[in-house]
């Protein structure tokens, strides 16, 4: 007799990472048919959620509504529950969450524009990624997207959003992020308003394809 311990790791093209309440689940629901729990408080997501993004042209070819599927030009997205400081050591079930990122090809790092300190959040997440396991996660290609850009205009479509403000201007946040980032892949969106999500996903599809071809 043998006793085996099996570890389940979700396989996806893109891992969505960020601090709690950065808008990962809202983004997943905006670009796929997934129905993750969404609420205006942190730690809404407690288990990884999967969704499949299908490029719009898959539905336009001859008027067919049959998608091509993620195995061709679509992407499988994994919404990883929010990470906090110490995640690499297991704080907040960090080990359980980060292990799912290992099987992905690209990290989509969501930065909350309305955070008290979005730069500190960004740096903390990257530190935890670097500390996890053997450090291989730090070598995974990243795309950074600033979410909730509608807050820069001061718009609020729901009562709880009123008074939600950014601590930095868009220009200040962009400058500080570029100083911190080790690459130039920076984009902007409002997942809730679906502003910029189509352009982001089109670019993500091309980038993931290049990463897979180079592997």
Secondary structure, 3 states (H helix, E strand, C coil): CCCCCCCCCCCCCEEEECCCCCCHHHHHHHHCCCCCCCCCCCCCCCCCEEEEECCCHHHHHHHCCCCCCCCCCCEEEEECCCCCCCHHHCHHHHHHHHHHHCCCCEEEEEEECCCCCHHHHHHHHHHHHHHCCCCHHHHCCEEEEEECHHHHHCCCCCHHHCCCCCCCCHHHHHHHHHHHCCCCCEEECECCCCECHHHHHHHHHHHHHHHHHHC
